[in-house]
Amino acid sequence: QVQLVESGGGLVQPGGSLRLSCSASRSIFSIPRMGWYRQAPGKQRELVVTMTSGGTTNYADSVKGRFTISTDNAKNTMYLQMNSLKPEDTAVYYCNARNIPEYDAWGQGTQVTVSS
């Protein structure tokens, strides 16, 4: 199992940037797939980006070219750099670590609000 804690959310103006962090309770080096998801009010949770342990990424079309996923294995931390933020990016952002069937772990979420 692995426990995840997100941080870095907040209020930002349109066009601004934020970096989210996801700290894991153990090494993330060998976790088969990690990623970021988001859920806006009244909507279902949706994929933002996933990354395999081999480095293959899958970005949602809505964030391609603006968001970047990365990891620091020494710190057991995954990041989401978000640039050129738009009001429609407003949501609670969750990190996920998946090693089916052993575990499918989620953090508690961090709120991102894009507003002037």
C-alpha positions as a printed Julia matrix, in Angstrom:
116×3 Matrix{Float64}:
   0.0    0.0     0.0
   0.95   3.65   -0.35
  -0.41   6.84    1.19
  -0.53  10.04   -0.87
  -0.72  13.67    0.23
  -1.28  16.52   -2.23
  -0.27  20.14   -1.7
   0.22  23.31   -3.67
  -3.33  24.24   -4.59
  -4.71  27.73   -4.24
  -6.24  30.72   -5.95
  -4.59  31.99   -9.12
  -5.56  34.45  -11.83
  -6.23  33.3   -15.39
  -2.95  32.89  -17.22
  -1.08  32.15  -14.02
   0.81  29.07  -12.88
   0.75  26.61   -9.98
   2.77  23.53   -9.11
   1.04  20.72   -7.28
   2.97  18.15   -5.27
   2.02  14.61   -4.32
   4.14  13.11   -1.55
   4.11   9.33   -1.21
   4.72   7.27    1.91
   7.13   4.95    0.07
   9.3    4.78   -2.99
   7.45   5.64   -6.18
  10.19   4.34   -8.46
   8.5    1.04   -9.23
   4.83   2.04   -9.06
   3.45   0.95  -12.45
   1.27   4.0   -12.99
   0.79   7.32  -11.26
  -1.27  10.28  -12.29
  -3.37  13.34  -11.62
  -7.13  13.58  -11.86
  -9.53  16.44  -11.17
 -13.15  16.92  -10.24
 -15.03  20.14  -10.83
 -18.29  20.93   -8.98
 -21.16  18.9   -10.39
 -18.91  16.91  -12.7
 -17.32  13.48  -12.67
 -13.69  12.98  -11.82
 -11.61  13.12  -14.99
  -8.09  12.22  -16.02
  -5.56  15.03  -16.26
  -2.42  13.02  -16.91
  -0.94   9.62  -16.16
   2.62   8.39  -16.31
   3.92   4.83  -16.27
   7.05   3.68  -14.48
   8.68   3.6   -17.92
   7.95   7.28  -18.44
   5.07   7.04  -20.91
   2.63   9.9   -20.39
  -1.0   10.37  -21.37
  -2.38  13.91  -21.15
  -5.98  14.99  -21.5
  -6.42  17.07  -24.64
  -7.6   20.01  -22.56
  -4.24  20.34  -20.77
  -1.75  19.34  -23.47
   0.96  21.95  -23.86
   0.04  23.64  -20.58
   0.5   21.0   -17.86
   3.57  18.84  -17.2
   3.9   15.81  -14.94
   7.22  14.94  -13.33
   8.64  12.91  -10.47
  11.51  13.15   -8.03
  12.21   9.59   -6.96
  14.67  10.71   -4.27
  11.87  12.65   -2.61
   9.1   10.11   -3.35
   7.17  13.0    -4.88
   5.19  13.57   -8.07
   4.51  17.04   -9.42
   2.07  18.72  -11.75
   3.26  21.98  -13.23
   0.27  23.94  -14.49
   0.82  26.94  -16.74
  -1.56  29.23  -18.63
  -4.34  28.34  -16.25
  -7.93  28.9   -17.3
 -11.12  29.25  -15.24
 -12.22  25.84  -16.54
  -9.2   24.3   -14.78
 -10.9   25.06  -11.47
 -11.35  21.75   -9.62
 -10.14  19.58   -6.8
  -7.0   17.82   -8.01
  -6.21  14.3    -6.83
  -3.09  12.23   -7.23
  -3.31   8.5    -7.83
  -0.96   5.54   -7.57
  -2.06   2.32   -9.19
  -0.63  -1.19   -8.87
  -3.55  -3.41   -9.7
  -4.61  -5.63   -8.02
  -2.5   -4.73   -4.98
  -3.69  -1.15   -4.57
  -5.34   1.85   -6.21
  -4.46   4.72   -3.87
  -5.8    8.29   -3.84
  -4.81  11.42   -2.01
  -7.27  13.67   -0.21
  -7.24  16.3    -2.97
  -6.15  19.91   -3.24
  -8.34  22.76   -4.45
  -7.28  24.81   -7.47
  -9.32  27.93   -8.24
  -8.64  30.03  -11.33
 -10.41  33.35  -11.09
  -9.8   37.05  -11.46
